[in-house]
Amino acid sequence: MAERNGDTCMMESVFIFSKELLSYRFGEQHPFDQKRLLLTKTLLEEVGALTNEEILPPRRATEAEIALIHDPQYIQAVQHASSGLLGDPEPYGLGTEDTPVFPNMHEASSWVVGGAITGMEAILSGQTKRALHLGGGLHHGFRGKASGFCVYNDTAVAIELAKRQGYRVLYVDTDAHHGDGVQWAFYDDPAVCTLSIHETGRYLFPGTGSLQERGHGNGYGFSFNIPLDAFTEDESWLHAYEEAFREVAHYFQPDIIVTQNGADAHFLDPLTHLCSTMKIYQRIPLLAKEIADMYCDGRWLAVGGGGYDHWRVVPRAWSYIWLAMKERDSPTDEIPKSWREMWQKEAPVTLPNNWDDGVHAYEPIPRKAEIDEKNEQTVKKALYICRSTSPFKKSQESSS
């Protein structure tokens, strides 16, 4: 829905997309594949949920904007590597199995950062309340090093922009992998609160995200991690998400919500060990919108992230974000036949017929009760500081 205010027309929600975002690509055999964007975009179009008027093309980020988070020497290294002129890329996290060098890598990565900036600027300027940038969410990027498929950390750059305009930002990461790059970028910053709900690092990259990572200096008490046990299922996952998001939002009182929406906690994902279904992906954006409306006058930037079953899982999961932004009911009928016919010849697997996964989608988990109990204790420990400390009182004490 669009609202007209004077001579300007505000869209309630915008969908960030252009073909340039598809150029962020490590190769045919690499698990990170931006084709997920096209699969999601066309699915939304086939259900009549996305129009051309709602699509906002990104601009390419400048070097100065990227340098809000990344070291200029690292940016130069990425530029040289993109042209084959960097002798040894590995000290910068490039040229590895996870993050190999590809031609025009700097340019492609700049478009991803530009997408997050475009979405954030649209929100901060009042052009929209909500923006969806599925091409972003590269949460493992560090100040001077690439990591885990991530060259530049688009989300951290967007958060930094909002922070510099005086906004308190709550970042919520539901990727199965810990949102380490964003956490460390703001680890000592009380204006940014990070909440990451992920599979425990005992079994999964990057190995961080423990309960003890709570922030540093003035930022202590503004970093929250919920490391869930392997093979966690829907009920336990959603309990952790609902309780943590609500309590942290009440504790922090944000001005804007930024969510990273990796779709790799699904039981079909080939890189992780969690056992969620489409039920969590229906709920994740609905609560994000509720919290944004409650605390932030609706201001919400959502980005993509992981998700490596990009044919069967990611398009459905990511579609739910846009449907929540548009306040449309989650579909319960079949996936449009037109969409399946559009992509089935190219897909190496049978595309899903339905939006949900159905009952008995996977074998029963033997340790369910033990896993659920362990996760419950983890949530209690993680949220202890919310229940014992007021951040505003702490800020007043530190300034007096």
N, C-alpha and C positions, 0 to 999 in steps of 0.2 A: 504494500500500500504506500502511495506517495502522498505527502502532505505539502501544500503550497503555502509558503510564508513570504509575502511580498512578491518579489520577482524570482525567488529561488524555489526550486522544487526539491524537497527532501525525500529520499527513499528510506524507508524504515530499515532496510537491509540491502547490502550490496555484495555481489559475488565477484571476487577478483580473479580475472582470467585474461590471458592472451597466449598466443602460440609461442611467444618467447619463453614462457615458463616451462615448456616442454623440452627446451634445449639443455636443461640440467640433467645430464644423462651420462652414466659411467660406462655404458656398453651393454651389449645384448645379453650377456650372461650374469650381469650384476643384479642383485635382488632389488635394488632401489630403481623403480621404474615410474616415471612421471606419466605414463599412459593412464595411470589411475585417475588423473585429472579429467581426461577425456571420457573415460568410462563413467565417472560420476556425473560430469556435466551432461552427457547425453541421456543418462538415466533420468535425471531431473527434468530435462526437456521432454522426454517421452511421457512422463507423468503429468506434464503441464504445470510444473512448479517453478520453472526458470524461464525468463524472457530475456531478450536482448537488452531491453531497457534496464534490467537489473545488473547487467554485467559491467563492471568498472575495470578498464584495462590498467595494468600497473605501469609505472614509469621505472626506468632503470635507476638504481641508487648511485649516487656519486661516491667518489673515493672518500670525501670528507664525511659523508654520512656513514659509510661502512666503518670509518675510523672512530666513530663514537664508541665502538666496542672493540674493534680489532687494531692491533699494532700496525702502524704504517709499514714497517719492515716486512711483516707477514703479508700484507696486501700486495706489496711489491713482489714478494716471492710467488704468490699465486699468479700474478700477471706474467712473470717470467716463465713459470711452469706451464701456463696456458699456451705459450708460444714455443715450448721446448727449449728454453734458454736457461733453465735452472739446473745446475750441475747435479746437486744432491737434494731432492725434494723431501726426503724422509724426515730430517729434523723438524720440518714444518707439518708433519703428519700427512704429507702428500706422497703419492706413488706407492701407497700400501695396497694390500688386498681389499681393505674396506673402502679406502678413498683414493682410487687411482687417478692419475692425471688424465684429462681429456682436452682436446682442442677447444679454445675459447672458454675455458673453465671460469675465468674471472668474469667475463661478460655474462655467462649463463647464471652464475651465482649472484651477480649484481641485480639481475632481473628478479630473482627470488627475494632478495632483501628489499628491492623496490616495491614488490607486492605487499610486504608487511608494512612498509612506510605508507604506501598509498591507502591501505585500509585504516591505519592509525590516524593519518591526517584527515581522512574523510570523517572519522568519528569525532576527533578533537575540534574540527571546524564546524561541526553541526550539520554536515552534509548528510550524515546517516547516523543511526544509533548502533547498528550492528554491521560487521564486515567479516566475510569468510574468505580466507586466503589458503586454499588447500595446497597450493604449490610450496608453501613454507612449512615452518615447524622444525627447522634444522637445529635441534636443541643441543647437539653435542659439540658444536663449534666453540673453540676457545679463543682467547684474545690473540694468541700467537701460534695457533696450531689447529689443523683440521682433525676431525675425529669422527668415526662412526657414520660415514656417508655424508658428513656435514662440513662444508668448506667455510661459509660465513654463517653466523648465527643471526638470521633475519629477525627472529622473535625478540632477541635481546636488544637489537638496534631499535625496534619499534617501541619497546618498553622504555628505553633510555630517552627517546623523544618525548614520550608522555611524562616521564618523571621530570624532565627539564622544564616542562610547562606547569609544574606544580601538582601533578596528579599522583595520588597514591595507587599503586598498581598491584593487584593480586593476580599472580600467575599460577594457573592450575594445569598440571601435566598428567594426562592419563595414558600416555604411551607405556607399553610394557617395559621399556628401558628407562632408567632414571634420567631425569632432565638435568644432567650435570652442568652443561655449559651455561644455561640460564641461571642456575643456582649460584655457581661460582662467580658469575659476572656481577651479582648483586649481594654477595654473601655478607658484606659489611654495610649494607645500605638499608636503613630503616624505612625508606620510602617505597621499597619493593618487597613484597612478601611472596615466597615461592612455596607451593605445595605440589609434591610429586607422589603419585600413587603408582607403584611399579612392582614388577617381579623382583624378589630379593636378589641382590648382587652376588650372592653366593654361587649362583648358577648362571648368571647372565651378564653380558656387557652392559654398562662399563664397570660394574663391580662396586659402585658407590651408591649413595642414597640410604645410609644407615640412619637409625633413630638419633644417633649422637650428632649428626650434622644439623646444627640448629642456628647457624649464623655466627658472625664474629664481630667483636667490638660493638659499635652502635647498632649493628645488624643482628645481634644475638636475640633470638626469640622470633625471628621473622623467616626462618627456613624450616619447613616441615616435610618430613618424609614418611611414607607408609610403605615399607617393603613387605609385600605380600608373599606368602609361601608359594612355591611351584604347585601347579594343578589347582589353584584357587578357582572356584566356580562362581556363577552369577550372584547368588544370594550373599555370599561373604564379600565379594568384590563391591557390590552395590552398597552394602552396609558401611564398608570403609569409606567409600566415596561420599555418600550422603552425610555421614556423621562428620567427617573431616572437613568437607567443603563448607557446611553450615557453620561449624564452630570456628573455623579459621576466618571466615568472612565476618562473623560477628566480632571476633577478637580484633581484626585488623581494620575494619571499616573502610573498604577500598572506594576509590573514585572511578575505577575502571577495571574490568575483568579481561584478562587475556588467557585463553585456553589453548593448550596444545593437544591435538586430537589424534594421536597415533592409534591405528586400528589393529595393533598386533597383540592384543590380549586375547584374541579370538582363538578357539581351539584348533582352527584350521591353519593358523599362522605357522610357517615352517621354521621360524627363527626363535620362538619363545616357548614357554612351558605352562602358560596359563590356560584355563579352560572356560572362558566366557563364551556366551552366544550373543546373538543380536539384541537380546534383552538389555544388556548394559549400554549398547550404542543408541538405543531408543531413549534411555534415561539420561545419559551423560549431558546432552545439550539442553534438555528440558530444565534440569536443575541449574545449569549455567545461566540460562536466560532468566530463570526465577531470581537467582541471586543478583544478577546484573540489574534487573528491574527494582529489586528491593533496596540496593545500596548505591547504585551508580546511575540512576536515571536511564537505565537500559544500555549504557555504554559497554560494548562487548566485542572484542576482536578474537576471532577463532582462526587458528592455523591448522595445517595438516600434521604430518609427522610420519611415523612408521606405519607399517602395514604391508605385508609381503605376500599375502594371497590377494593379489590386486585384481583378480577376475571375479572371485566369488564373495569376498568379504568387504574390501575397501569401498566399492561403489555404494553398497547398501549402507554401510556404517556412516560414511561421510554424507550421504544424502539426508540422513536424519538430522544433521546439524542445520542444513539449510531449511528443512521443513520446520524445525523448531524456531529458527529465526523468523520465518514467515508466519508462524502461529498456525501452521496447517497440521491437521491430525496425521499421525503416523499411519501409513498405508498398511492394511491387513490382508489385502487381496494378492493376486499373483503379480510377479514382475511383468511389465509389459512385454508381450511377445515380440513387438517391433524392436525392442532393445536387444533381446536375446538373438534375434535373427541378424541384427546389425553386427554383432561381435562374435557369434559362436564359431564361425569358420576360422577365425584367428585365434580363438582361445584354445589352450592345451588341455582344458578341463571342461566338464559340462557346467554351463552357467546355471545359477539357481533359478527355480521357478517361482519361489515365494520370498517374501520379505523376511520372514522369520526362519529359524532353523528347524523348527519342529521339535517334537519330543524324542528322547533317546538318540540325540544326534551323535553322541560319542559313548564309549564304554564307561560304566560307573567308576568313579574314583575311589579306590580302596580306603584311603586315609581321610575321607571327607570330614568327619567329626574332629579329628585331630588338627587338620588344616584350618578349619573354621575357628576353633578355639585359639589357636596360635595367632591368627589374624586379629581376633578380637582383643587379645592382650597387646598386640602391636599398636592398634589404634589407640587404646587407652594410654599407653606410654607416650605415643607421639603427641597426643593432644593435652597432656598434663599441663603444659605451660599455658595453654589457653584458659584452663580452669583455675590457675593459680596466680596469674599475673595480668595486669592491664598494661598494654603497650603505651597508652597515653600517660599513665602514671610513671612508667619507666622512663619515657622520654623527658618528662618534667623533672624527674630526679636527676637524670644525667646532665641536664642543662643548668641545674641550680648549683 
